[in-house]
Amino acid sequence: HPPHSHLVRAVSILTGYLIKPTGPNSCTFIYLSQADPKGSLPKWVVNKASQVLAPRVMMSVHKAGQNYPAWKQQNSPNLKPWLHPEQSTLATMDPAELSIQRADSLENVDELTKLDVMDSENSS
């Protein structure tokens, strides 16, 4: 999507979940997200956004987990490649082919100076 002057695009550097059972009806949920929000945002905006977004993500994962048993019964209930790797249909990958891409190497676009497609259409 082209840059817009009213948007700030963030780059997700690393995002992941770790969910460990701690009992029959409990777990430890770790949500890690490292992002570069780009633009010139005050720290308080970034902090406030993380206070809102992280709980939303956790609630979405919680809801998906509650719905998973019924969903799985209807969607290949015996297919569990995380337990039976021989069931995996994904192509194998050589970890040596991976490279690290650092956020500072990504294109840095100042979207405040961009003319929106809608703005340019309205001005013609």
N, CA, C and O of each residue as an XYZ file, in Angstrom:
496
protein
N       0.843     -1.179      0.000
C       0.000      0.000      0.000
C       0.884      1.236      0.000
O       1.905      1.274      0.687
N       0.502      2.227     -0.753
C       1.328      3.437     -0.784
C       1.259      4.191      0.536
O       0.277      4.075      1.270
N       2.293      4.961      0.839
C       2.289      5.766      2.065
C       1.166      6.802      2.050
O       0.763      7.279      0.989
N       0.672      7.141      3.229
C      -0.365      8.157      3.408
C       0.101      9.129      4.480
O       0.770      8.737      5.436
N      -0.256     10.401      4.316
C       0.193     11.409      5.273
C      -0.473     11.264      6.635
O       0.079     11.730      7.632
N      -1.642     10.633      6.709
C      -2.344     10.527      7.992
C      -2.082      9.193      8.697
O      -2.732      8.890      9.698
N      -1.145      8.399      8.193
C      -0.819      7.113      8.811
C       0.658      7.053      9.163
O       1.493      7.668      8.500
N       0.964      6.318     10.194
C       2.347      6.008     10.525
C       2.460      4.498     10.480
O       1.736      3.796     11.186
N       3.350      4.002      9.666
C       3.506      2.556      9.532
C       4.562      2.063     10.505
O       5.660      2.612     10.592
N       4.212      1.040     11.218
C       5.155      0.420     12.141
C       5.751     -0.814     11.477
O       5.138     -1.417     10.596
N       6.935     -1.175     11.905
C       7.580     -2.392     11.438
C       7.622     -3.354     12.608
O       8.149     -3.027     13.671
N       7.067     -4.540     12.413
C       7.140     -5.574     13.439
C       8.478     -6.276     13.285
O       8.734     -6.924     12.271
N       9.320     -6.146     14.283
C      10.645     -6.746     14.243
C      10.571     -8.190     14.725
O      11.143     -9.088     14.107
N       9.875     -8.403     15.814
C       9.736     -9.744     16.384
C       8.436     -9.788     17.172
O       8.170     -8.901     17.983
N       7.641    -10.798     16.942
C       6.414    -10.989     17.710
C       6.250    -12.474     17.957
O       6.439    -13.285     17.050
N       5.901    -12.829     19.172
C       5.701    -14.247     19.462
C       4.929    -14.458     20.743
O       4.750    -13.546     21.551
N       4.480    -15.684     20.905
C       3.719    -16.091     22.077
C       4.380    -17.326     22.667
O       4.944    -18.146     21.942
N       4.309    -17.452     23.960
C       4.700    -18.678     24.645
C       3.597    -18.956     25.652
O       3.356    -18.165     26.564
N       2.937    -20.082     25.477
C       1.842    -20.459     26.364
C       2.212    -21.790     26.997
O       2.383    -22.792     26.302
N       2.334    -21.796     28.320
C       2.705    -23.008     29.058
C       1.592    -23.360     30.031
O       1.150    -22.506     30.799
N       1.133    -24.612     30.008
C       0.118    -25.002     30.994
C       0.705    -24.987     32.402
O       1.845    -25.399     32.618
N      -0.085    -24.510     33.349
C       0.333    -24.515     34.757
C      -0.614    -25.359     35.598
O      -0.394    -25.546     36.795
N      -1.654    -25.860     34.974
C      -2.652    -26.685     35.646
C      -3.713    -27.072     34.646
O      -3.613    -26.716     33.472
N      -4.738    -27.802     35.088
C      -5.769    -28.251     34.142
C      -6.573    -27.103     33.519
O      -7.084    -27.248     32.409
N      -6.689    -25.992     34.201
C      -7.458    -24.855     33.679
C      -6.686    -23.545     33.763
O      -7.283    -22.475     33.881
N      -5.370    -23.626     33.703
C      -4.581    -22.400     33.825
C      -3.313    -22.510     32.981
O      -2.881    -23.599     32.604
N      -2.740    -21.357     32.701
C      -1.501    -21.328     31.931
C      -0.760    -20.023     32.208
O      -1.310    -19.071     32.763
N       0.487    -20.017     31.808
C       1.273    -18.792     31.776
C       1.320    -18.364     30.320
O       1.650    -19.161     29.443
N       0.991    -17.116     30.067
C       0.938    -16.593     28.703
C       1.959    -15.465     28.606
O       1.854    -14.459     29.308
N       2.933    -15.637     27.743
C       3.930    -14.593     27.507
C       3.750    -14.103     26.074
O       3.786    -14.887     25.126
N       3.559    -12.807     25.936
C       3.410    -12.173     24.627
C       4.554    -11.185     24.483
O       4.713    -10.277     25.299
N       5.341    -11.368     23.448
C       6.495    -10.510     23.213
C       6.318     -9.835     21.864
O       6.045    -10.495     20.861
N       6.473     -8.539     21.844
C       6.393     -7.824     20.579
C       7.419     -6.705     20.580
O       7.429     -5.847     21.463
N       8.270     -6.730     19.583
C       9.242     -5.660     19.404
C       8.930     -5.016     18.061
O       8.947     -5.682     17.025
N       8.650     -3.742     18.083
C       8.274     -3.044     16.854
C       8.938     -1.681     16.807
O       9.273     -1.095     17.836
N       9.117     -1.198     15.605
C       9.594      0.162     15.397
C       8.406      0.948     14.859
O       8.016      0.754     13.707
N       7.816      1.837     15.672
C       6.610      2.540     15.229
C       6.867      3.564     14.124
O       5.919      4.128     13.579
N       8.108      3.808     13.793
C       8.465      4.803     12.774
C       7.845      6.152     13.132
O       7.172      6.279     14.155
N       8.064      7.118     12.320
C       7.472      8.429     12.578
C       7.998      9.048     13.860
O       8.843      8.465     14.540
N       7.508     10.202     14.179
C       7.933     10.903     15.391
C       6.792     10.874     16.400
O       6.088     11.864     16.599
N       6.629      9.719     17.029
C       5.577      9.558     18.033
C       6.146      9.803     19.422
O       7.242      9.333     19.728
N       5.435     10.519     20.256
C       5.886     10.678     21.642
C       5.891      9.319     22.348
O       5.073      8.449     22.049
N       6.817      9.152     23.280
C       6.913      7.876     24.002
C       5.609      7.525     24.700
O       5.250      6.350     24.775
N       4.890      8.525     25.215
C       3.655      8.224     25.938
C       2.611      7.611     25.003
O       1.794      6.802     25.442
N       2.627      7.985     23.718
C       1.681      7.401     22.758
C       2.017      5.931     22.530
O       1.131      5.076     22.517
N       3.300      5.649     22.351
C       3.737      4.262     22.153
C       3.408      3.433     23.386
O       2.897      2.319     23.266
N       3.696      3.966     24.572
C       3.407      3.237     25.816
C       1.912      2.996     25.982
O       1.501      1.902     26.370
N       1.103      3.997     25.694
C      -0.351      3.854     25.825
C      -0.871      2.812     24.838
O      -1.718      1.988     25.184
N      -0.362      2.854     23.610
C      -0.787      1.880     22.599
C      -0.457      0.462     23.042
O      -1.261     -0.451     22.854
N       0.720      0.272     23.628
C       1.085     -1.082     24.070
C       0.207     -1.534     25.234
O      -0.066     -2.726     25.373
N      -0.232     -0.605     26.064
C      -1.124     -0.963     27.174
C      -2.502     -1.383     26.670
O      -3.210     -2.127     27.350
N      -2.881     -0.919     25.501
C      -4.184     -1.272     24.925
C      -4.059     -2.490     24.012
O      -4.879     -3.406     24.081
N      -3.035     -2.502     23.157
C      -2.909     -3.564     22.160
C      -2.568     -4.921     22.763
O      -3.155     -5.928     22.368
N      -1.644     -4.972     23.700
C      -1.247     -6.264     24.278
C      -2.427     -6.987     24.927
O      -2.615     -8.175     24.663
N      -3.230     -6.327     25.760
C      -4.395     -7.033     26.313
C      -5.384     -7.488     25.238
O      -5.992     -8.550     25.367
N      -5.546     -6.693     24.184
C      -6.448     -7.103     23.093
C      -5.940     -8.371     22.417
O      -6.714     -9.284     22.128
N      -4.635     -8.420     22.167
C      -4.049     -9.612     21.551
C      -4.268    -10.816     22.451
O      -4.659    -11.885     21.983
N      -4.017    -10.644     23.736
C      -4.177    -11.758     24.673
C      -5.628    -12.232     24.725
O      -5.878    -13.435     24.797
N      -6.578    -11.315     24.691
C      -7.992    -11.705     24.693
C      -8.357    -12.448     23.407
O      -9.139    -13.399     23.443
N      -7.803    -12.026     22.286
C      -8.068    -12.710     21.016
C      -7.514    -14.128     21.030
O      -8.172    -15.062     20.573
N      -6.308    -14.286     21.556
C      -5.716    -15.624     21.649
C      -6.523    -16.484     22.619
O      -6.744    -17.667     22.361
N      -6.961    -15.899     23.726
C      -7.783    -16.627     24.702
C      -9.071    -17.127     24.051
O      -9.451    -18.285     24.219
N      -9.731    -16.253     23.316
C     -10.982    -16.631     22.648
C     -10.731    -17.723     21.607
O     -11.501    -18.678     21.510
N      -9.662    -17.583     20.836
C      -9.332    -18.601     19.836
C      -9.058    -19.941     20.505
O      -9.459    -20.988     19.997
N      -8.374    -19.906     21.649
C      -8.097    -21.140     22.389
C      -9.364    -21.814     22.885
O      -9.474    -23.040     22.855
N     -10.311    -21.021     23.336
C     -11.577    -21.589     23.810
C     -12.359    -22.226     22.662
O     -13.030    -23.240     22.855
N     -12.275    -21.642     21.483
C     -13.009    -22.158     20.330
C     -12.267    -23.259     19.580
O     -12.847    -23.926     18.723
N     -10.987    -23.452     19.897
C     -10.164    -24.386     19.132
C     -10.666    -25.832     19.157
O     -10.739    -26.441     18.090
N     -11.015    -26.421     20.308
C     -11.433    -27.833     20.288
C     -12.599    -28.099     19.322
O     -12.563    -29.072     18.569
N     -13.613    -27.257     19.338
C     -14.751    -27.446     18.428
C     -14.320    -27.236     16.978
O     -14.744    -27.978     16.092
N     -13.482    -26.231     16.732
C     -13.000    -25.974     15.377
C     -12.179    -27.146     14.866
O     -12.349    -27.583     13.727
N     -11.286    -27.656     15.712
C     -10.397    -28.746     15.292
C     -11.187    -30.006     14.974
O     -10.809    -30.751     14.070
N     -12.270    -30.262     15.690
C     -13.103    -31.438     15.406
C     -13.665    -31.383     13.988
O     -13.894    -32.422     13.369
N     -13.886    -30.191     13.479
C     -14.448    -30.018     12.136
C     -13.377    -29.842     11.056
O     -13.694    -29.849      9.867
N     -12.130    -29.686     11.453
C     -11.047    -29.374     10.515
C      -9.857    -30.295     10.729
O      -8.970    -30.002     11.530
N      -9.845    -31.398     10.015
C      -8.738    -32.370     10.063
C      -8.352    -32.722     11.494
O      -7.234    -32.431     11.919
N      -9.260    -33.344     12.243
C      -8.992    -33.611     13.659
C      -7.773    -34.495     13.923
O      -7.188    -34.431     15.004
N      -7.386    -35.315     12.953
C      -6.230    -36.196     13.166
C      -4.922    -35.599     12.664
O      -3.857    -36.181     12.870
N      -4.992    -34.459     12.016
C      -3.784    -33.806     11.513
C      -3.186    -32.946     12.620
O      -3.740    -31.912     12.993
N      -2.043    -33.394     13.137
C      -1.359    -32.674     14.217
C       0.151    -32.732     13.974
O       0.871    -33.442     14.676
N       0.627    -31.976     12.970
C       2.051    -32.051     12.632
C       2.985    -31.581     13.740
O       4.173    -31.902     13.713
N       2.479    -30.829     14.711
C       3.316    -30.412     15.836
C       3.600    -31.598     16.753
O       4.579    -31.585     17.499
N       2.747    -32.625     16.704
C       2.982    -33.855     17.464
C       3.584    -34.946     16.587
O       4.350    -35.783     17.064
N       3.236    -34.932     15.309
C       3.664    -35.960     14.355
C       4.304    -35.268     13.148
O       3.624    -35.018     12.154
N       5.603    -34.957     13.221
C       6.265    -34.201     12.144
C       6.119    -34.836     10.762
O       6.172    -34.132      9.754
N       5.936    -36.144     10.703
C       5.779    -36.799      9.398
C       4.492    -36.360      8.686
O       4.347    -36.582      7.484
N       3.572    -35.748      9.410
C       2.337    -35.241      8.802
C       2.523    -33.870      8.145
O       1.641    -33.397      7.428
N       3.643    -33.253      8.386
C       3.861    -31.902      7.866
C       3.933    -31.904      6.343
O       4.594    -32.750      5.741
N       3.251    -30.955      5.737
C       3.286    -30.792      4.282
C       4.092    -29.552      3.886
O       4.151    -29.193      2.710
N       4.702    -28.912      4.863
C       5.504    -27.722      4.582
C       6.858    -28.113      4.012
O       7.422    -29.145      4.378
N       7.366    -27.294      3.127
C       8.705    -27.522      2.595
C       9.718    -27.333      3.714
O       9.542    -26.486      4.589
N      10.771    -28.124      3.677
C      11.811    -27.966      4.694
C      12.669    -26.755      4.337
O      12.738    -26.333      3.183
N      13.312    -26.219      5.349
C      14.108    -25.023      5.172
C      15.455    -25.240      5.841
O      15.540    -25.823      6.921
N      16.488    -24.772      5.197
C      17.819    -24.840      5.773
C      18.038    -23.572      6.598
O      18.093    -22.477      6.038
N      18.166    -23.704      7.924
C      18.362    -22.511      8.763
C      19.567    -21.671      8.349
O      19.606    -20.471      8.620
N      20.553    -22.291      7.692
C      21.731    -21.543      7.255
C      21.376    -20.508      6.185
O      22.132    -19.565      5.953
N      20.225    -20.687      5.537
C      19.806    -19.747      4.501
C      19.135    -18.498      5.072
O      18.867    -17.547      4.337
N      18.865    -18.499      6.366
C      18.226    -17.345      6.992
C      19.228    -16.211      7.154
O      20.423    -16.441      7.337
N      18.732    -15.004      7.084
C      19.588    -13.857      7.350
C      18.845    -12.931      8.298
O      17.615    -12.936      8.359
N      19.594    -12.155      9.021
C      19.003    -11.199      9.954
C      18.775     -9.895      9.200
O      19.680     -9.365      8.555
N      17.565     -9.398      9.292
C      17.262     -8.100      8.705
C      16.980     -7.140      9.847
O      16.028     -7.326     10.604
N      17.785     -6.145      9.965
C      17.640     -5.190     11.050
C      16.673     -4.082     10.644
O      16.618     -3.682      9.481
N      15.914     -3.597     11.622
C      14.902     -2.576     11.344
C      15.520     -1.323     10.735
O      14.896     -0.670      9.899
N      16.739     -0.980     11.146
C      17.336      0.245     10.618
C      17.744      0.105      9.154
O      18.068      1.098      8.502
N      17.728     -1.136      8.630
C      18.048     -1.320      7.220
C      16.807     -1.218      6.343
O      16.918     -1.196      5.117
N      15.630     -1.157      6.951
C      14.400     -1.053      6.183
C      14.224      0.369      5.676
O      14.733      1.326      6.260
N      13.500      0.481      4.586
C      13.268      1.805      4.011
C      12.547      2.686      5.024
O      11.545      2.277      5.609
N      13.052      3.876      5.226
C      12.447      4.814      6.162
C      11.720      5.880      5.353
O      12.349      6.759      4.765
N      10.405      5.798      5.327
C       9.595      6.719      4.532
C       8.948      7.732      5.460
O       8.242      7.363      6.399
N       9.190      9.005      5.199
C       8.527     10.059      5.961
C       7.161     10.276      5.330
O       7.037     10.960      4.315
N       6.140      9.691      5.937
C       4.811      9.723      5.340
C       4.126     11.072      5.503
O       3.116     11.334      4.850
N       4.661     11.932      6.364
C       4.053     13.253      6.527
C       4.180     14.089      5.264
O       3.377     14.990      5.025
N       5.196     13.788      4.452
C       5.411     14.568      3.237
C       4.726     13.957      2.024
O       4.800     14.516      0.930
N       4.066     12.827      2.197
C       3.421     12.144      1.080
C       2.042     12.729      0.819
O       1.312     13.082      1.745
N       1.706     12.823     -0.441
C       0.377     13.273     -0.839
C      -0.492     12.039     -0.991
O      -0.151     11.132     -1.750
N      -1.595     11.991     -0.289
C      -2.487     10.842     -0.368
C      -3.107     10.736     -1.748
O      -3.302     11.744     -2.428
N      -3.415      9.518     -2.161
C      -4.088      9.289     -3.434
C      -5.412     10.044     -3.449
O      -5.755     10.685     -4.442
N      -6.161      9.965     -2.337
C      -7.453     10.663     -2.257
C      -7.245     12.170     -2.358
O      -8.011     12.856     -3.035
N      -6.203     12.697     -1.684
C      -5.936     14.134     -1.723
C      -5.611     14.588     -3.144
O      -6.079     15.635     -3.591
N      -4.799     13.786     -3.856
C      -4.408     14.186     -5.203
C      -5.587     14.109     -6.163
O      -5.676     14.903     -7.100
N      -6.506     13.147     -5.936
C      -7.699     13.047     -6.779
C      -8.640     14.220     -6.514
O      -9.270     14.732     -7.439
N      -8.737     14.649     -5.249
C      -9.627     15.754     -4.892
C      -9.124     17.094     -5.418
O      -9.915     17.999     -5.682
N      -7.804     17.218     -5.568
C      -7.250     18.496     -6.000
C      -7.235     18.646     -7.516
O      -6.955     19.735     -8.018
N      -7.530     17.571     -8.261
C      -7.510     17.692     -9.726
C      -8.852     18.048    -10.294
O      -8.991     18.184    -11.509
